[in-house]
């Protein structure tokens, strides 16, 4: 092969490798990822391999290589170094392309329209991954639970999505990382019965008042009286209290509103 053409091919190979590395310079390899590995001018060393649960791959000539937690660029240098140290190749140029990034996935569960596992392609926020799951379902509430494990330590954070949207404060619109679990809670409910048109359970809206709750229940029947509205409410110890309430009092989660019959 003409020496000039060979040098040109080497430069082209390195250039393409640099582009691939730049595109995934912050990608971290992990279990389940599928890698396409090639070595310049060594077609017999081309391999597609899945990263094991222990974060390793098996590569021709050099055997087991630990790549878990490494970027593709670091893994390339590691394989090249092992090939050269073993006396198999001199100054090998290794390229790794991640064909399937299984390790960088987020689980979106609970009250979303399409619960499941989704790949994280680039930087994604909490709002982004909820959009991937087609958004919150009609039964979904305002509270989002984010569960994350880092270095064996699991943390849990509850985010009020509706409040974040109302206030415009996006500090809680956190960046999501591989392995995160996003759980959308079911909407909080209240219950209403007695002399109302539609006794049932209903979604508790933000800062809902007693009079608004009565309106959701269709209003009073002809026998009902607004002066006879009471709420049965559980305290933190599980004890039920019966409270006489006013129209502008706020309804709390799991409140049971009872409308009495008028005596006249």
Secondary structure, DSSP 8 states (H G I E B T S, - for coil): --HHHHHHHHHHHHHHHHHHHHHTTT----TT-EEEEEETTEEEEEEEEE--TTSEEEETTTEEEE-TT--HHHHHHHHHHHHHHTTS-SS--EEEEEEE--SSEEEEEESBTT-EEEE--S-EEHHHHHHHTTSB-TTEEEEEEEEEEETTEEEEEEEEHHHHHHH--GGGS-EE-TT-EEEEEE--EEEEEESBTT-EEEE--TT-BHHHHHHHTT-B-TTEEEEEEEEEEE-TTS-EEEEE--TTSB--TT-EEEEEE---
